[in-house]
Amino acid sequence: MSDYQAPVEDMDFVLQHVVDIDELQGYDDFAHVDPTEVAGILEEAGRFFSEVVAPTNRIGDTQGSRRNADGSVTTPDGIPDAYAKLVEAGWGAISFDPEYGGGGFPTVIGLAIQEMLTSANMGFSLCPLLTQGAVHLLESHASEDQKNTWVPKMVSGEWTGTMNLTEPQAGSDVGALTTKAVRNDDGTYAITGQKIFITWGEHDVAENIVHLVLARTPDAPPGTKGISVFIVPKFLLNADGSIGERNSLECVSLEHKLGIHASPTAVMSFDGATGYLIGEEQTGMRSMFTMMNSARLSVGLEGLAVAERSYQQAVQYAHERTQGGRPDYPKGEPAPIVEHPDVRRMLLTMKAYIEAMRGLCYLNAKAMDDAHHAPDAETRAAGQELAEVLTPLSKAWCTDLGNELTSLGVQVHGGMGFIEETGAAQHYRDIRIAAIYEGTNGIQAIDLIGRKLPMRDGAAVGDLLDDTQALAEALTGDLASLTKPLVEGVTACRESSGWLLTNMGDAALAGATPYLRLLATVVAGGLMAKGAAAAQAELADGADGDRAEFLQQKLVTARFFIEQLVPAQIGLMPSIMSGNDILANYHPVV
Ligand SMILES: Cc1cc2nc3c(=O)[nH]c(=O)nc-3n(C[C@H](O)[C@H](O)[C@H](O)COP(=O)(O)OP(=O)(O)OC[C@H]3O[C@@H](n4cnc5c(N)ncnc54)[C@H](O)[C@@H]3O)c2cc1C
């Protein structure tokens, strides 16, 4: 099995040439970030994640987290130690607010580091990921006192965070939740109910767990309007902030799952547990929405990160495994399977999609940085709008592709891919959940057509397509032939967008998922074109040696993506614009 090597040169290339991180240096909050030093930071982080975290991936899968009879949870060997080292190194805190002990780096650089963490061990990465989501919610909505009490230790990683939304009857429909919150005389709340599927809900890697719990006060209206959000810690705090009594909540069981075995997925029972209201009663959903964009992007990133690890392993195997002859090999001598065109197609499909996903996810993060840190209101508003449009694309497209590409990773291994000891199957199993949690991909597609496409009557998506078309039309020289297929993709998106806007309701809902796929592929195609143009320019400036080979490969992946992968998605147009009739006439029989 191969070790994970962080693809630092690829990451830095996207940061410098596709999302233009040098623009961030002009923002007061990021004046300290020198773009020329980013590659060095990524190198250092890459060493940490490949040496300290990646070796825990296999044992995390085979051993898994276990619940003990007293309700405590023991994580797999090596995980507590890797977590302690992560806290000590501070990589998890790099893009948090310096006011609470964070590094103050842009979200987009934090995301690149998160990609490494996730490739190294997805199950493990969920612990810092959930903590990050909880910190974002607290920073935006908690009182100053609450922030000072809880956030610094979560930023440092000494305490971890969870998000408790799901109940057996309340999954995609969060508004159906019934967990109760009754106000106590001292202003705290008594929280009672059961939550299921709570990621890292109980564990042994940190001294406290800060659960953020959605619950309903007795007089709350039904549905999402009546939801409030509470801080419900595993341990209450003493007056001096030190760890106090155990709160009345427990992990009653852990789920047995298809993948991410290192991540304890807990059924949590709250029995009159002490909770602290965040913001006002019945504003819980608004609070959740602020952290949802970053959490959804982080989950989208999982598709990219696990596909990257699967790809690295597949490439190595394809060089080692010999099978069958090749015309350019001596008769009777088997060739490494990497020489066979069909195997190369699988590997290049993985590589091209991975690069395209990286462009899309990093652009999404850069848009969030613009939205929160740009000095002028116009750039902030444009960043916010772009982030909102891109988020469902990052989440759903990248996690669907994570599933497809890790499946290709198994295929490259042939029968050995199906055998657990190679580790190829673990990536395939681990990533399966990413299309389901944090809003299923079906819900993402509904969000795209129901909330994002109608923004400014379609102009938010229209502007993004204008940008993509401009990137296509700017291609010159050897790349000029890519303009046509990419513009055809843009035209297909415009036509589909127009049709959906005029056919809202079930007709549009029926085409939501294929529309998301088409739009994401075309927008990512524009980013591949932008990267290819930058590679072409650097080659023309005389890049040589390994760098020239790296840049030539960027031209290969961009050409493959735009000439072969984009046109295939244009074939989705009939699925997008056929309406609901055929689906309505289908009668699945029980
Ligand atoms: C390993 C794991 C970790 C998790 N971690 C957490 C966590 O930390 N915190 C937490 O709160 N939850 C967590 N979840 C829960 C997760 O977010 C939910 O499973 C998810 O939101 C889907 O809900 P559901 O399972 O009830 O599926 P359902 O809502 O029952 O969906 C079933 C299917 O129906 C579709 N569907 C549902 N409603 C609609 C609709 N209106 N229109 C179209 N299609 C629809 C869905 O897309 C899906 O395909 C986790 C789940 C798992 C398995």
The ligand as an SDF file (V2000), in Angstrom:
LIG
                    3D

 53 58  0  0  0  0  0  0  0  0999 V2000
  -21.8530    8.5130    9.3490 C   0  0  0  0  0  0  0  0  0  0  0  0
  -22.8490    9.6160    9.5460 C   0  0  0  0  0  0  0  0  0  0  0  0
  -22.4570   10.7650   10.2060 C   0  0  0  0  0  0  0  0  0  0  0  0
  -23.3980   11.7720   10.4680 C   0  0  0  0  0  0  0  0  0  0  0  0
  -23.0270   12.8580   11.2250 N   0  0  0  0  0  0  0  0  0  0  0  0
  -23.9960   13.6990   11.6670 C   0  0  0  0  0  0  0  0  0  0  0  0
  -23.7240   14.6910   12.6570 C   0  0  0  0  0  0  0  0  0  0  0  0
  -22.5840   14.8350   13.1180 O   0  0  0  0  0  0  0  0  0  0  0  0
  -24.7470   15.4550   13.1060 N   0  0  0  0  0  0  0  0  0  0  0  0
  -26.0180   15.3160   12.6410 C   0  0  0  0  0  0  0  0  0  0  0  0
  -26.8910   16.0220   13.1000 O   0  0  0  0  0  0  0  0  0  0  0  0
  -26.3230   14.4060   11.6750 N   0  0  0  0  0  0  0  0  0  0  0  0
  -25.3450   13.5900   11.1920 C   0  0  0  0  0  0  0  0  0  0  0  0
  -25.6360   12.6330   10.2510 N   0  0  0  0  0  0  0  0  0  0  0  0
  -26.9860   12.5660    9.7130 C   0  0  0  0  0  0  0  0  0  0  0  0
  -27.0520   12.9860    8.2480 C   0  0  0  0  0  0  0  0  0  0  0  0
  -26.8600   14.3710    8.1290 O   0  0  0  0  0  0  0  0  0  0  0  0
  -28.4000   12.4960    7.7050 C   0  0  0  0  0  0  0  0  0  0  0  0
  -28.2860   11.0930    7.5620 O   0  0  0  0  0  0  0  0  0  0  0  0
  -28.7600   13.1510    6.3850 C   0  0  0  0  0  0  0  0  0  0  0  0
  -29.0810   14.5020    6.5890 O   0  0  0  0  0  0  0  0  0  0  0  0
  -29.9280   12.4770    5.6750 C   0  0  0  0  0  0  0  0  0  0  0  0
  -31.0060   12.2730    6.5420 O   0  0  0  0  0  0  0  0  0  0  0  0
  -31.6780   10.8220    6.6210 P   0  0  0  0  0  0  0  0  0  0  0  0
  -30.5800    9.8590    6.9030 O   0  0  0  0  0  0  0  0  0  0  0  0
  -32.8020   10.8720    7.5740 O   0  0  0  0  0  0  0  0  0  0  0  0
  -32.2000   10.5330    5.1680 O   0  0  0  0  0  0  0  0  0  0  0  0
  -33.6420   10.9580    4.5920 P   0  0  0  0  0  0  0  0  0  0  0  0
  -33.8980   12.3830    4.8960 O   0  0  0  0  0  0  0  0  0  0  0  0
  -34.6280    9.9470    5.0320 O   0  0  0  0  0  0  0  0  0  0  0  0
  -33.3930   10.8190    3.0270 O   0  0  0  0  0  0  0  0  0  0  0  0
  -33.5390    9.5800    2.2970 C   0  0  0  0  0  0  0  0  0  0  0  0
  -33.4890    9.8980    0.8100 C   0  0  0  0  0  0  0  0  0  0  0  0
  -34.5970   10.7300    0.4360 O   0  0  0  0  0  0  0  0  0  0  0  0
  -34.1690   11.9270   -0.1650 C   0  0  0  0  0  0  0  0  0  0  0  0
  -35.0200   13.0280    0.2600 N   0  0  0  0  0  0  0  0  0  0  0  0
  -35.3990   13.3380    1.5190 C   0  0  0  0  0  0  0  0  0  0  0  0
  -36.1730   14.4380    1.5260 N   0  0  0  0  0  0  0  0  0  0  0  0
  -36.2570   14.8560    0.2460 C   0  0  0  0  0  0  0  0  0  0  0  0
  -36.9100   15.9600   -0.3900 C   0  0  0  0  0  0  0  0  0  0  0  0
  -37.5880   16.8690    0.2850 N   0  0  0  0  0  0  0  0  0  0  0  0
  -36.7780   16.0710   -1.7310 N   0  0  0  0  0  0  0  0  0  0  0  0
  -36.0540   15.1820   -2.4450 C   0  0  0  0  0  0  0  0  0  0  0  0
  -35.4240   14.1240   -1.8890 N   0  0  0  0  0  0  0  0  0  0  0  0
  -35.5170   13.9680   -0.5570 C   0  0  0  0  0  0  0  0  0  0  0  0
  -32.7210   12.1120    0.2850 C   0  0  0  0  0  0  0  0  0  0  0  0
  -31.9500   12.8900   -0.6390 O   0  0  0  0  0  0  0  0  0  0  0  0
  -32.2310   10.6690    0.3930 C   0  0  0  0  0  0  0  0  0  0  0  0
  -31.7920   10.2130   -0.8490 O   0  0  0  0  0  0  0  0  0  0  0  0
  -24.7140   11.6460    9.9620 C   0  0  0  0  0  0  0  0  0  0  0  0
  -25.0720   10.4920    9.2530 C   0  0  0  0  0  0  0  0  0  0  0  0
  -24.1760    9.4810    9.0690 C   0  0  0  0  0  0  0  0  0  0  0  0
  -24.6370    8.2170    8.3730 C   0  0  0  0  0  0  0  0  0  0  0  0
  1  2  1  0
  2  3  1  0
  2 52  2  0
  3  4  2  0
  4  5  1  0
  4 50  1  0
  5  6  2  0
  6  7  1  0
  6 13  1  0
  7  8  2  0
  7  9  1  0
  9 10  1  0
 10 11  2  0
 10 12  1  0
 12 13  2  0
 13 14  1  0
 14 15  1  0
 14 50  1  0
 15 16  1  0
 16 17  1  0
 16 18  1  0
 18 19  1  0
 18 20  1  0
 20 21  1  0
 20 22  1  0
 22 23  1  0
 23 24  1  0
 24 25  2  0
 24 26  1  0
 24 27  1  0
 27 28  1  0
 28 29  2  0
 28 30  1  0
 28 31  1  0
 31 32  1  0
 32 33  1  0
 33 34  1  0
 33 48  1  0
 34 35  1  0
 35 36  1  0
 35 46  1  0
 36 37  1  0
 36 45  1  0
 37 38  2  0
 38 39  1  0
 39 40  1  0
 39 45  2  0
 40 41  1  0
 40 42  2  0
 42 43  1  0
 43 44  2  0
 44 45  1  0
 46 47  1  0
 46 48  1  0
 48 49  1  0
 50 51  2  0
 51 52  1  0
 52 53  1  0
M  END
$$$$
